[in-house]
């Protein structure tokens, strides 16, 4: 972990993926993240594989650099302990539906009244000003509702498909982390005043997706259809080589000229429309087709070398299993193997951030359920 947020305490009431992904970033940056769980634990502790009942692999990859406290927030004792925690904290974050938070006395207004110093971030499924305000939301639901599932289907057989990653949860989590950090900066610069910030999952993903795909509808009246043409071209896909697949993206006119000459297509390399960024963008599908026809005649390794010499962005298509042996990732240490106090040797995914001034500190091991209850709450209790 880094020490950029050293001295900041975050009370984390989030569960599953979206919230824990957000708060793990804060822990990676040095915040003291107190993960408050029900006595039964975060449901995401259960999915396998795992060596202990409460530490499945998925949970471990979303909850490093945190301390765990188990509280029954329906009990007087549990609520009293949470109040002590909030009084000692800088921020509170949860991804409960607001109505559920209100039943626990944790609405925006309730917490502001009792703890005006807190940066309070809630991550509901949907913005609270709309008719879907109290609907539940999980990754699959947001992939469907945001248009992402339909868009993925357009590139296959036409049937909607989910991205094989909990991508909407993680996009939402990034927005939550940004919101909380912005709130902390505001508090620092405005006499310790807390803020109440909402970071809804649906709107976060819609904003993420539509930045390029609003396209023609960016104008009123529209200047064309929805969708970023380059990204939606049926020819935009990995290209087959003589022994595998290659991802390649000639982007500007110089790139395309170099690649087209390499492929023996001097006619296109000299074409005016190829060097005109507007006209090229309108016909980029044709150029992708030329790539598809030309790259099949040499091996992936040969193309990586040849395109690399031309400074054209490219990479071989690799399977997940190959990533652990990737030369660059091994050098950057993205997947360190460390000793966990109870789980033995485990492979982590380190924070992608680097502090080039102070370097890194050891990570906190992923906690068992309630592991730090006495350590955290003992000093706060009367």
ABEGO torsion letter per residue (X at the ends): XBAAABGBBBBBABBEAAAAAAAAAAAAAGBBBBBBBBAAEBAAAABOBBABAABBAAAAAAABGBBBBBBBAABAAAAAAAAAAAAABABBBBABBAAAAAAAGABAAAAAAABAABBBBBBBABBAABAAAABBBBAAAAAAAAGAAAAAAAABAGBBBBBBBBAAAAAAAAAAAAAAAAAAAAAAABGGBBBBBBBBAAAAAAAAAAAAAAEAAABOBBAEBBEBAAAABAABBBBBBAAEBBBBBBABAAAAAAAAAAAGBAAAAABAAAABAAAAAAAAAAAAAAAAAAAAABBAAAAAAAAAAAGBBBBBBBBAAAAAABAAAAAAGABBBBBBAAAEBBBBBBBABBBAAAEBBBBBBBBBBGAAAAAAAAAABX
